[in-house]
């Protein structure tokens, strides 16, 4: 197998066009809305966005390059169970339809964290959740930005630093110029490109393997179609319980997220907002099935040609395997590999742009709202654009640090989601379900939840046992000619770390050394091994910690949410005498208002265009004053 393949001229042309189109859309909306330069227009599209584009934008925001690369890669190495997460994500969206949308949409907020200050009468609770939410967003954006850079490094030999810079600058520029409108309509274009790339990979891969039946049979023989994972043990990496229940809680972190809330609040009616999330629930199930098929096709292809590029040492990062597959399977179709690269760029750019826009909204609404009141609306909007640009630069810097991630890129992203977002979800649920929950409970519960989650996730990373991968494809035909063998041998001799760079040889050395060590210690069978282990003095504390450190990342969302909610509940009850306030029924979930016998909300109060009318009037007056000042200064210059 010749592993020395790269992108062709047509591929570079297609990829370049992919980068140019978003820039053109950003410039178009920057010019089109130049005379409507308000923060509401820039961040929420004037709250007049259409339902379908917004639904697509929500989907593409979180269906990033991370899933496009991470899910097929995980299927290739570990089996199909990771794809069931999409079912859990769909459940999360459906829960959002009956919780987040009817709670947040009628309030007409710019930042979702405004709700927490209104509910708990505490700017400190609001800023606490803002910091956690923004940190999670930046970390996720960094991983999303890194993903296409890894693929481009594999496909074209372009240094990772350059790839990150190209994608990062493109996303930052068009987001800064056009605001939410350019983000949404670019997402629509990128969604089309993403699906085109997926179907091209599937069709061509199946043809090369020999048809659908052959592809599925090879995958079945390799254990890539087995979904029989029903273990109740939370230490099992992927199970039906963890991917559905854990996935739903994990995705609630994205539902109660600034990027989602911004889009929900940008459509014209609450019904449109609910439909947007419902569409996403359906779309994610289909998307998960397609990514599963991509992983199966990639495994069947490399098994068919009997050459696993990772085990052979042709690639150094597991997450590069989809790009390596594309280069080989599509090399006879000029431009097709470029479409795949464009697919990754689409996923990355959509996530990056949405994140930057959300971070800018959080900054101007949650942190700098009072200082910005001194400026005219046009100047405040320009400051918002500058802030968006700054966040783009920060995320590019974080992406360079994220290069140290060598494991599953999908697992890394979902660990960040579960660990950081679940305490925020717990605080929202606490405030919207229990009338007597107060700021002390919310803040204390959030601190406890995030502390426990960070402790477990870091301990798992440092001390947790690694799940065993499924048997890999054969490497028998990887070195069928002297040239390939000579090239790999030369690379090995020039390598400073043989075991880190070439897993194929690393596995042979590890197996040899392990066998020798087992013999040296007299561990020749399971009974002897068990005896040697029990000879050690293992305390109950160590056993408990070992259990905790090996809990699967799929449960982090459940753990963080439950700990935050119930610890906040207890602390709120204990401090209920220190906070005397009657909660506004509009700040509770509609389905719990009757349970707590809260006062009914009149029709006038539930009108979707209400609640922030006073602020909108002030904004209109401010714009009128700015317009008069501009005309006055122009008249003075003319005279």
C-alpha positions in Angstrom: 0.0 0.0 0.0 1.4 3.4 -1.0 0.9 5.8 1.8 2.5 8.7 0.1 -0.6 10.5 -1.2 -1.7 14.1 -0.8 -4.2 16.6 -2.0 -4.4 17.5 -5.6 -4.7 21.0 -7.2 -8.5 20.5 -7.6 -8.7 19.7 -3.9 -7.0 23.0 -3.0 -9.3 24.9 -5.2 -12.4 23.4 -3.6 -11.0 24.0 -0.1 -10.2 27.6 -0.8 -13.7 28.2 -2.1 -15.0 26.8 1.2 -13.1 29.5 3.0 -14.0 32.3 0.7 -17.8 31.8 0.8 -18.2 32.5 4.6 -16.1 35.6 4.2 -18.3 36.8 1.4 -21.4 36.2 3.5 -19.9 38.1 6.4 -19.0 41.0 4.2 -22.5 41.0 2.6 -24.3 41.3 6.0 -21.8 43.8 7.3 -22.6 46.1 4.3 -26.4 45.3 4.2 -26.9 46.0 7.9 -24.5 48.9 8.2 -27.3 51.4 9.0 -28.8 49.0 11.5 -25.8 48.9 13.8 -27.3 47.9 17.1 -26.2 45.1 19.5 -29.7 43.5 19.2 -29.3 43.4 15.5 -25.7 42.1 15.6 -26.3 39.5 18.3 -29.9 38.4 17.7 -30.7 39.5 14.1 -33.4 41.9 15.4 -35.3 38.8 16.7 -36.8 38.3 13.3 -34.8 35.3 12.0 -36.6 32.5 10.2 -37.2 29.2 11.9 -35.5 26.7 9.4 -32.2 28.5 9.1 -32.0 28.9 12.8 -32.7 25.2 13.3 -30.0 24.3 10.9 -27.6 26.7 12.6 -28.3 25.1 16.0 -27.5 21.7 14.5 -24.3 22.7 12.7 -23.1 24.6 15.8 -22.8 21.4 17.8 -22.4 18.9 14.9 -18.9 20.1 14.6 -15.7 18.8 13.0 -15.2 17.1 16.4 -18.0 14.7 15.7 -17.2 14.4 12.0 -13.7 13.1 12.9 -14.2 11.8 16.5 -17.2 9.5 16.1 -15.9 7.6 13.0 -12.5 7.3 14.7 -14.0 5.9 17.9 -16.1 3.4 15.9 -13.0 2.4 14.1 -11.0 1.7 17.2 -13.6 0.9 19.9 -16.9 -0.1 18.3 -20.3 1.5 17.5 -21.6 2.5 20.9 -20.4 6.1 20.8 -23.0 6.7 18.0 -25.8 6.1 20.5 -24.9 9.4 22.2 -26.9 11.0 19.4 -30.0 9.4 20.7 -29.3 10.9 24.2 -28.6 14.3 22.5 -32.1 14.0 20.8 -33.7 13.4 24.2 -31.8 16.5 25.6 -33.3 18.6 22.8 -36.8 17.3 23.5 -36.4 18.1 27.2 -35.3 21.6 26.1 -38.6 22.1 24.3 -40.5 21.8 27.5 -38.0 23.5 29.8 -35.6 26.0 28.3 -37.8 27.5 25.5 -40.9 28.3 27.5 -38.7 29.6 30.3 -36.2 31.8 28.4 -38.0 32.9 25.2 -40.8 35.0 26.8 -38.2 36.9 28.8 -36.6 38.3 25.6 -33.1 38.1 27.0 -29.8 38.6 25.1 -27.8 36.5 27.5 -29.3 33.4 29.0 -27.5 34.1 32.3 -29.6 37.2 32.8 -32.3 34.8 33.9 -30.2 33.7 36.9 -29.7 37.3 38.2 -33.5 37.8 37.8 -34.3 34.6 39.6 -31.9 34.7 42.4 -31.5 38.4 42.7 -27.7 38.0 42.6 -25.2 39.3 40.1 -22.7 37.0 41.7 -24.5 33.9 40.8 -24.9 35.2 37.3 -21.2 36.0 36.9 -20.2 32.7 38.4 -22.2 30.7 35.8 -21.0 33.1 33.0 -17.3 32.4 33.8 -17.9 28.6 33.8 -20.0 28.8 30.6 -17.5 30.9 28.8 -14.6 28.7 29.9 -16.4 25.6 28.5 -17.2 27.4 25.3 -13.6 28.5 24.7 -12.2 25.0 25.5 -14.7 23.4 23.1 -14.0 25.9 20.4 -10.2 25.2 20.7 -10.7 21.4 20.2 -13.1 22.1 17.3 -10.5 24.4 15.7 -7.8 21.8 16.1 -9.7 19.0 14.3 -9.5 20.2 10.7 -5.9 21.3 11.3 -5.0 17.6 12.1 -6.7 16.5 8.9 -5.0 19.1 6.8 -1.6 18.2 8.4 -2.3 14.6 7.3 -3.6 15.4 3.8 -1.2 18.2 2.7 1.7 18.1 5.1 0.8 21.7 6.2 2.2 22.4 9.7 -0.6 22.3 12.3 0.2 25.9 13.4 -0.5 27.2 9.9 -3.7 25.2 9.5 -5.1 26.4 12.9 -4.3 30.0 11.9 -6.1 29.7 8.5 -9.3 28.3 9.9 -9.2 30.5 13.0 -8.7 33.8 11.2 -11.4 32.9 8.6 -14.0 32.2 11.3 -13.1 35.2 13.3 -13.3 37.6 10.4 -16.7 36.7 9.0 -18.2 36.5 12.5 -16.8 39.9 13.5 -18.1 41.5 10.3 -21.6 40.1 9.9 -22.8 39.0 13.4 -25.5 36.4 14.0 -27.0 36.8 10.5 -23.7 35.9 8.8 -23.2 33.0 11.3 -26.7 31.5 10.6 -26.6 31.7 6.8 -23.1 30.5 6.7 -24.2 27.6 8.9 -26.8 26.7 6.3 -24.2 26.6 3.5 -21.9 24.6 5.6 -24.6 22.1 6.5 -25.0 21.3 2.8 -21.2 20.9 2.4 -21.0 18.6 5.5 -23.7 16.2 4.3 -22.2 16.2 0.8 -18.8 15.1 2.2 -20.4 12.4 4.4 -22.3 10.8 1.4 -19.3 10.9 -0.8 -17.2 9.0 1.7 -19.9 6.4 2.2 -20.6 5.8 -1.5 -17.0 5.6 -2.6 -15.9 3.5 0.4 -18.6 0.9 -0.1 -17.8 0.7 -3.8 -14.1 0.0 -3.0 -14.8 -2.6 -0.4 -17.1 -4.5 -2.7 -20.7 -3.6 -1.8 -22.9 -3.1 1.2 -23.1 -6.8 2.2 -19.3 -7.2 2.1 -18.8 -3.9 4.1 -21.2 -4.9 6.8 -19.8 -8.5 7.0 -16.3 -7.3 7.5 -17.5 -4.8 10.2 -19.4 -7.6 11.9 -16.5 -9.9 11.9 -14.4 -7.1 13.4 -16.9 -6.4 16.2 -17.9 -2.9 14.8 -21.6 -3.7 14.6 -22.2 -5.0 18.1 -24.5 -2.9 20.3 -24.9 -5.4 23.2 -23.6 -3.1 25.9 -26.1 -3.1 28.7 -23.8 -3.3 31.7 -25.1 -1.2 34.7 -21.4 -0.6 35.8 -20.7 3.1 35.4 -17.1 2.3 34.8 -17.9 0.7 31.5 -16.9 3.2 28.8 -20.0 3.1 26.7 -23.3 1.5 27.5 -26.9 2.1 26.5 -27.7 3.6 29.9 -24.7 5.9 29.8 -25.1 7.1 26.2 -28.8 7.8 26.5 -29.3 9.0 30.1 -25.8 10.4 30.4 -26.0 11.8 26.9 -29.3 13.6 27.6 -27.9 15.3 30.7 -24.7 16.1 28.9 -26.7 17.8 26.1 -28.8 19.8 28.4 -25.6 21.7 28.9 -25.9 22.7 25.3 -29.6 23.4 25.6 -29.0 25.8 28.5 -26.2 27.4 26.6 -25.6 30.9 25.3 -25.3 29.8 21.6 -28.5 27.8 21.7 -30.4 30.5 23.7 -29.3 33.2 21.3 -30.7 31.4 18.3 -33.9 30.4 20.2 -34.5 34.1 21.0 -33.7 35.3 17.5 -36.8 33.7 15.9 -40.2 35.4 15.7 -42.3 33.2 17.9 -42.0 30.6 20.7 -43.6 28.0 18.5 -40.9 28.5 16.0 -38.3 28.1 18.7 -39.8 24.8 19.9 -39.9 23.5 16.3 -36.3 24.4 15.9 -35.2 22.2 18.8 -37.6 19.4 17.7 -36.0 19.4 14.3 -32.6 19.1 15.9 -33.7 16.1 17.9 -34.6 14.2 14.7 -31.6 15.5 12.8 -29.2 14.3 15.4 -30.4 10.7 15.3 -30.0 10.7 11.5 -26.6 12.3 11.8 -25.4 9.8 14.4 -26.4 6.9 12.1 -24.5 8.4 9.2 -21.3 8.9 11.3 -21.7 5.3 12.5 -21.7 4.1 8.9 -18.7 6.2 8.0 -16.7 4.6 10.9 -17.9 1.1 9.6 -16.9 1.9 6.1 -13.4 3.1 7.1 -12.8 0.0 9.2 -14.0 -2.3 6.4 -11.8 -0.5 3.8 -8.6 -0.9 5.8 -9.5 -4.4 6.7 -10.2 -5.2 3.1 -6.8 -3.9 1.9 -5.2 -5.4 5.0 -3.4 -2.3 6.1 -4.1 -0.4 9.3 -2.3 3.0 8.9 -2.1 3.7 12.6 -0.7 0.3 13.6 1.7 0.6 10.6 2.9 4.0 11.8 1.8 5.9 8.7 -0.1 8.3 11.0 0.8 9.4 14.5 -2.6 10.4 15.8 -5.7 8.2 15.8 -7.9 11.2 14.9 -6.1 11.4 11.5 -7.6 8.1 10.3 -10.7 9.6 8.5 -8.5 12.0 6.5 -6.1 9.3 5.6 -9.0 7.1 4.4 -10.3 10.0 2.2 -6.9 10.6 0.6 -6.7 6.9 -0.4 -10.2 6.2 -1.3 -10.8 9.4 -3.3 -7.4 9.9 -4.9 -8.8 9.0 -8.4 -11.5 11.7 -8.2 -9.9 15.1 -8.3 -11.7 17.6 -6.0 -13.5 15.0 -3.9 -10.9 14.9 -1.1 -11.2 18.7 -1.2 -14.9 18.4 -0.5 -14.1 16.3 2.6 -11.6 18.9 3.8 -14.3 21.5 3.2 -16.7 19.3 5.3 -14.3 19.5 8.2 -13.8 23.2 7.7 -17.6 23.7 7.6 -18.0 21.9 10.9 -15.2 23.7 12.6 -16.1 27.2 11.2 -19.7 26.8 12.2 -18.8 25.9 15.8 -16.1 28.6 16.0 -18.3 31.4 14.7 -21.2 30.5 17.0 -18.9 30.3 20.0 -17.3 33.7 19.2 -20.7 35.3 18.8 -21.9 33.8 22.1 -18.8 34.9 24.0 -19.2 38.4 22.7 -22.9 38.4 23.8 -21.9 37.2 27.3 -19.2 39.8 27.6 -21.3 42.8 26.6 -24.4 41.7 28.5 -23.1 40.0 31.6 -19.8 41.7 32.2 -19.6 45.1 30.5 -23.3 46.1 30.3 -23.0 49.1 32.7 -19.7 50.5 31.3 -21.1 50.3 27.8 -24.1 52.5 28.7 -21.8 55.5 28.5 -21.3 55.0 24.8 -23.7 55.5 21.9 -25.3 52.4 20.5 -23.2 52.5 17.3 -20.0 52.7 19.3 -21.1 50.0 21.7 -21.8 47.7 18.7 -18.3 48.4 17.3 -16.9 47.5 20.8 -18.9 44.3 20.6 -17.3 43.5 17.2 -13.8 44.2 18.6 -14.5 41.8 21.6 -15.6 39.1 19.1 -12.3 39.5 17.3 -10.3 39.2 20.6 -12.1 36.0 21.5 -11.1 34.6 18.1 -7.5 35.3 18.8 -7.7 33.7 22.3 -9.3 30.5 20.8 -6.6 30.2 18.2 -4.1 30.3 21.0 -5.9 27.7 23.0 -6.1 25.4 19.9 -2.3 25.3 19.8 -2.4 24.0 23.4 -5.1 21.5 22.5 -2.6 19.8 20.2 -1.4 17.9 23.2 -4.7 15.8 23.1 -3.8 12.4 21.7 -6.8 10.3 22.7 -10.3 10.3 21.3 -11.2 13.9 20.3 -14.9 13.2 20.7 -14.3 11.9 24.2 -12.3 15.0 25.1 -15.0 17.3 23.8 -17.8 15.5 25.7 -15.7 15.4 28.9 -15.5 19.2 28.7 -19.3 19.4 28.1 -20.2 17.1 31.0 -17.8 18.4 33.5 -18.3 22.2 32.9 -21.9 22.5 31.8 -23.7 20.2 34.2 -23.3 22.5 37.2 -24.9 25.3 35.2 -27.8 23.0 34.2 -28.2 22.1 37.9 -28.5 25.8 38.9 -31.0 26.5 36.1 -33.1 23.4 37.2 -32.9 24.4 40.8 -34.1 28.0 40.2 -36.9 27.0 37.8 -38.4 24.1 39.8 -38.1 25.2 43.5 -39.6 28.6 44.5 -37.7 28.7 47.8 -34.3 28.0 46.2 -32.0 31.0 46.9 -28.7 32.5 45.8 -26.8 30.7 48.6 -28.0 27.3 47.5 -27.4 28.1 43.8 -23.8 29.4 44.4 -22.8 26.7 46.9 -24.3 23.9 44.8 -22.6 25.2 41.7 -19.2 25.3 43.4 -19.6 21.8 44.9 -20.7 20.5 41.5 -17.9 21.9 39.4 -15.3 21.0 42.1 -16.4 17.3 42.1 -16.6 17.1 38.3 -13.2 18.6 37.8 -11.8 16.3 40.4 -13.3 13.2 38.8 -12.4 14.1 35.2 -8.8 15.0 36.0 -8.4 11.9 38.2 -9.7 9.8 35.4 -7.3 11.4 32.9 -4.3 10.9 35.2 -5.1 7.6 37.1 -8.1 6.0 35.3 -7.7 2.7 33.5 -7.8 2.9 29.7 -10.5 0.9 27.9 -9.1 -1.8 25.7 -9.6 -1.2 22.0 -11.1 -3.8 19.7 -8.7 -5.9 17.5 -7.3 -3.7 14.7 -7.2 -4.3 11.0 -4.3 -6.3 9.6 -1.0 -4.7 8.6 0.0 -7.6 6.4 -0.1 -5.6 3.2 1.3 -2.3 4.5 4.9 -3.2 3.6 4.4 -5.1 0.4 7.2 -3.2 -1.4 10.7 -2.3 -0.4 10.2 1.4 -1.0 7.4 1.7 1.7 9.4 -0.4 4.1 12.5 1.7 3.5 10.6 4.9 4.0 9.1 3.8 7.3 12.4 2.4 8.6 14.1 5.7 7.8 11.4 7.6 9.7 11.8 5.3 12.7 15.6 5.8 12.7 15.1 9.6 12.6 12.4 9.5 15.4 13.3 10.6 18.9 10.5 8.5 20.5 9.9 5.2 18.9 7.2 4.0 21.2 5.2 7.3 21.0 5.4 7.8 17.3 4.9 4.3 15.9 2.2 2.4 17.7 2.6 -0.7 15.6 6.1 -1.3 16.8 5.2 0.0 20.3 2.6 -2.7 20.6 5.1 -5.4 19.7 7.7 -4.1 22.2 5.0 -3.7 24.9 3.7 -7.2 24.4 7.2 -8.7 24.5 8.1 -6.8 27.7 4.8 -7.5 29.3 5.2 -11.3 28.7 8.7 -11.1 30.2 7.5 -9.2 33.2 4.6 -11.7 33.8 7.1 -14.6 33.7 9.5 -12.8 36.0 6.8 -12.3 38.7 5.5 -15.8 38.4 2.1 -14.7 37.1 1.3 -17.5 34.8 -2.4 -17.8 35.2 -5.4 -15.9 36.6 -5.3 -17.5 40.0 -1.6 -16.5 40.6 -2.4 -13.1 39.3 -5.3 -12.7 41.7 -3.2 -13.9 44.6 -0.4 -11.4 43.9 -2.9 -8.6 43.7 -4.6 -9.5 47.0 -1.2 -9.6 48.7 -1.1 -5.8 48.7 -2.7 -3.8 51.5 -5.5 -2.0 49.6 -7.6 0.1 51.9 -11.3 0.7 51.4 -10.6 4.3 50.7 -8.3 3.3 47.8 -10.9 0.9 46.4 -13.5 3.7 46.5 -11.2 6.2 44.8 -10.3 3.6 42.2 -14.0 3.2 41.5 -14.6 6.9 41.3 -11.5 7.5 39.0 -12.8 5.0 36.5 -16.3 6.3 36.1 -17.0 6.8 32.4 -17.0 10.3 31.1 -20.6 9.7 29.8 -21.9 10.1 33.4 -20.2 13.4 34.2 -23.3 15.3 33.1 -25.5 13.3 35.4 -23.1 13.6 38.4 -22.6 17.3 38.1 -26.3 18.1 37.6 -27.5 15.9 40.5 -24.8 17.1 43.0 -25.4 20.7 42.1 -29.2 20.4 42.3 -29.5 18.5 45.6 -26.7 20.3 47.5 -28.2 23.6 46.4 -31.6 22.3 47.6 -30.3 21.4 51.0 -28.3 24.7 51.4 -31.3 26.7 50.2 -33.5 25.1 52.8 -31.0 25.7 55.6 -30.6 29.4 54.6 -34.3 30.0 53.8 -34.7 32.4 56.8 -32.0 34.7 55.4 -33.7 35.3 52.1 -37.2 36.6 52.2 -38.5 37.0 48.6 -41.5 35.9 46.6 -40.5 34.3 43.3 -42.0 35.7 40.0 -44.1 32.9 38.4 -42.6 33.8 35.0 -39.2 32.6 36.3 -40.4 29.1 36.9 -41.0 26.2 34.5 -44.7 26.4 33.3 -45.3 22.7 34.4 -44.3 23.4 38.0 -46.3 26.6 38.6 -49.5 24.6 39.3 -47.6 22.2 41.5 -46.4 25.0 43.8 -49.8 26.8 43.6 -48.1 29.9 42.1 -50.2 32.8 40.9 -51.5 32.5 37.4 -49.9 34.7 34.7 -52.3 36.8 32.8 -52.5 36.7 29.0 -50.9 40.1 28.8 -48.0 39.0 30.9 -47.3 36.0 28.7 -47.3 38.0 25.5 -44.1 37.1 23.6 -43.2 40.6 22.9 -43.4 41.7 26.5 -41.2 41.9 29.5 -38.4 44.1 28.1 -40.5 46.8 26.4 -39.0 49.5 28.7 -35.5 48.6 27.7 -36.4 48.5 24.0 -38.0 52.0 24.3 -34.8 53.3 25.9 -32.8 51.8 23.1 -35.0 53.4 20.5 -34.6 56.8 22.2 -30.8 56.3 22.3 -30.7 55.5 18.6 -32.7 58.6 17.8 -30.4 60.8 19.9 -27.4 59.3 18.2 -28.9 60.0 14.8 -29.6 63.6 15.7 -26.1 64.1 17.0 -24.7 62.6 13.8 -26.8 64.9 11.6 -25.9 67.9 13.8 -22.2 67.3 13.5 -22.5 66.8 9.7 -24.4 70.1 9.4 -21.8 72.0 11.4 -19.0 70.6 9.2 -20.9 71.6 6.1 -21.5 75.2 7.4 
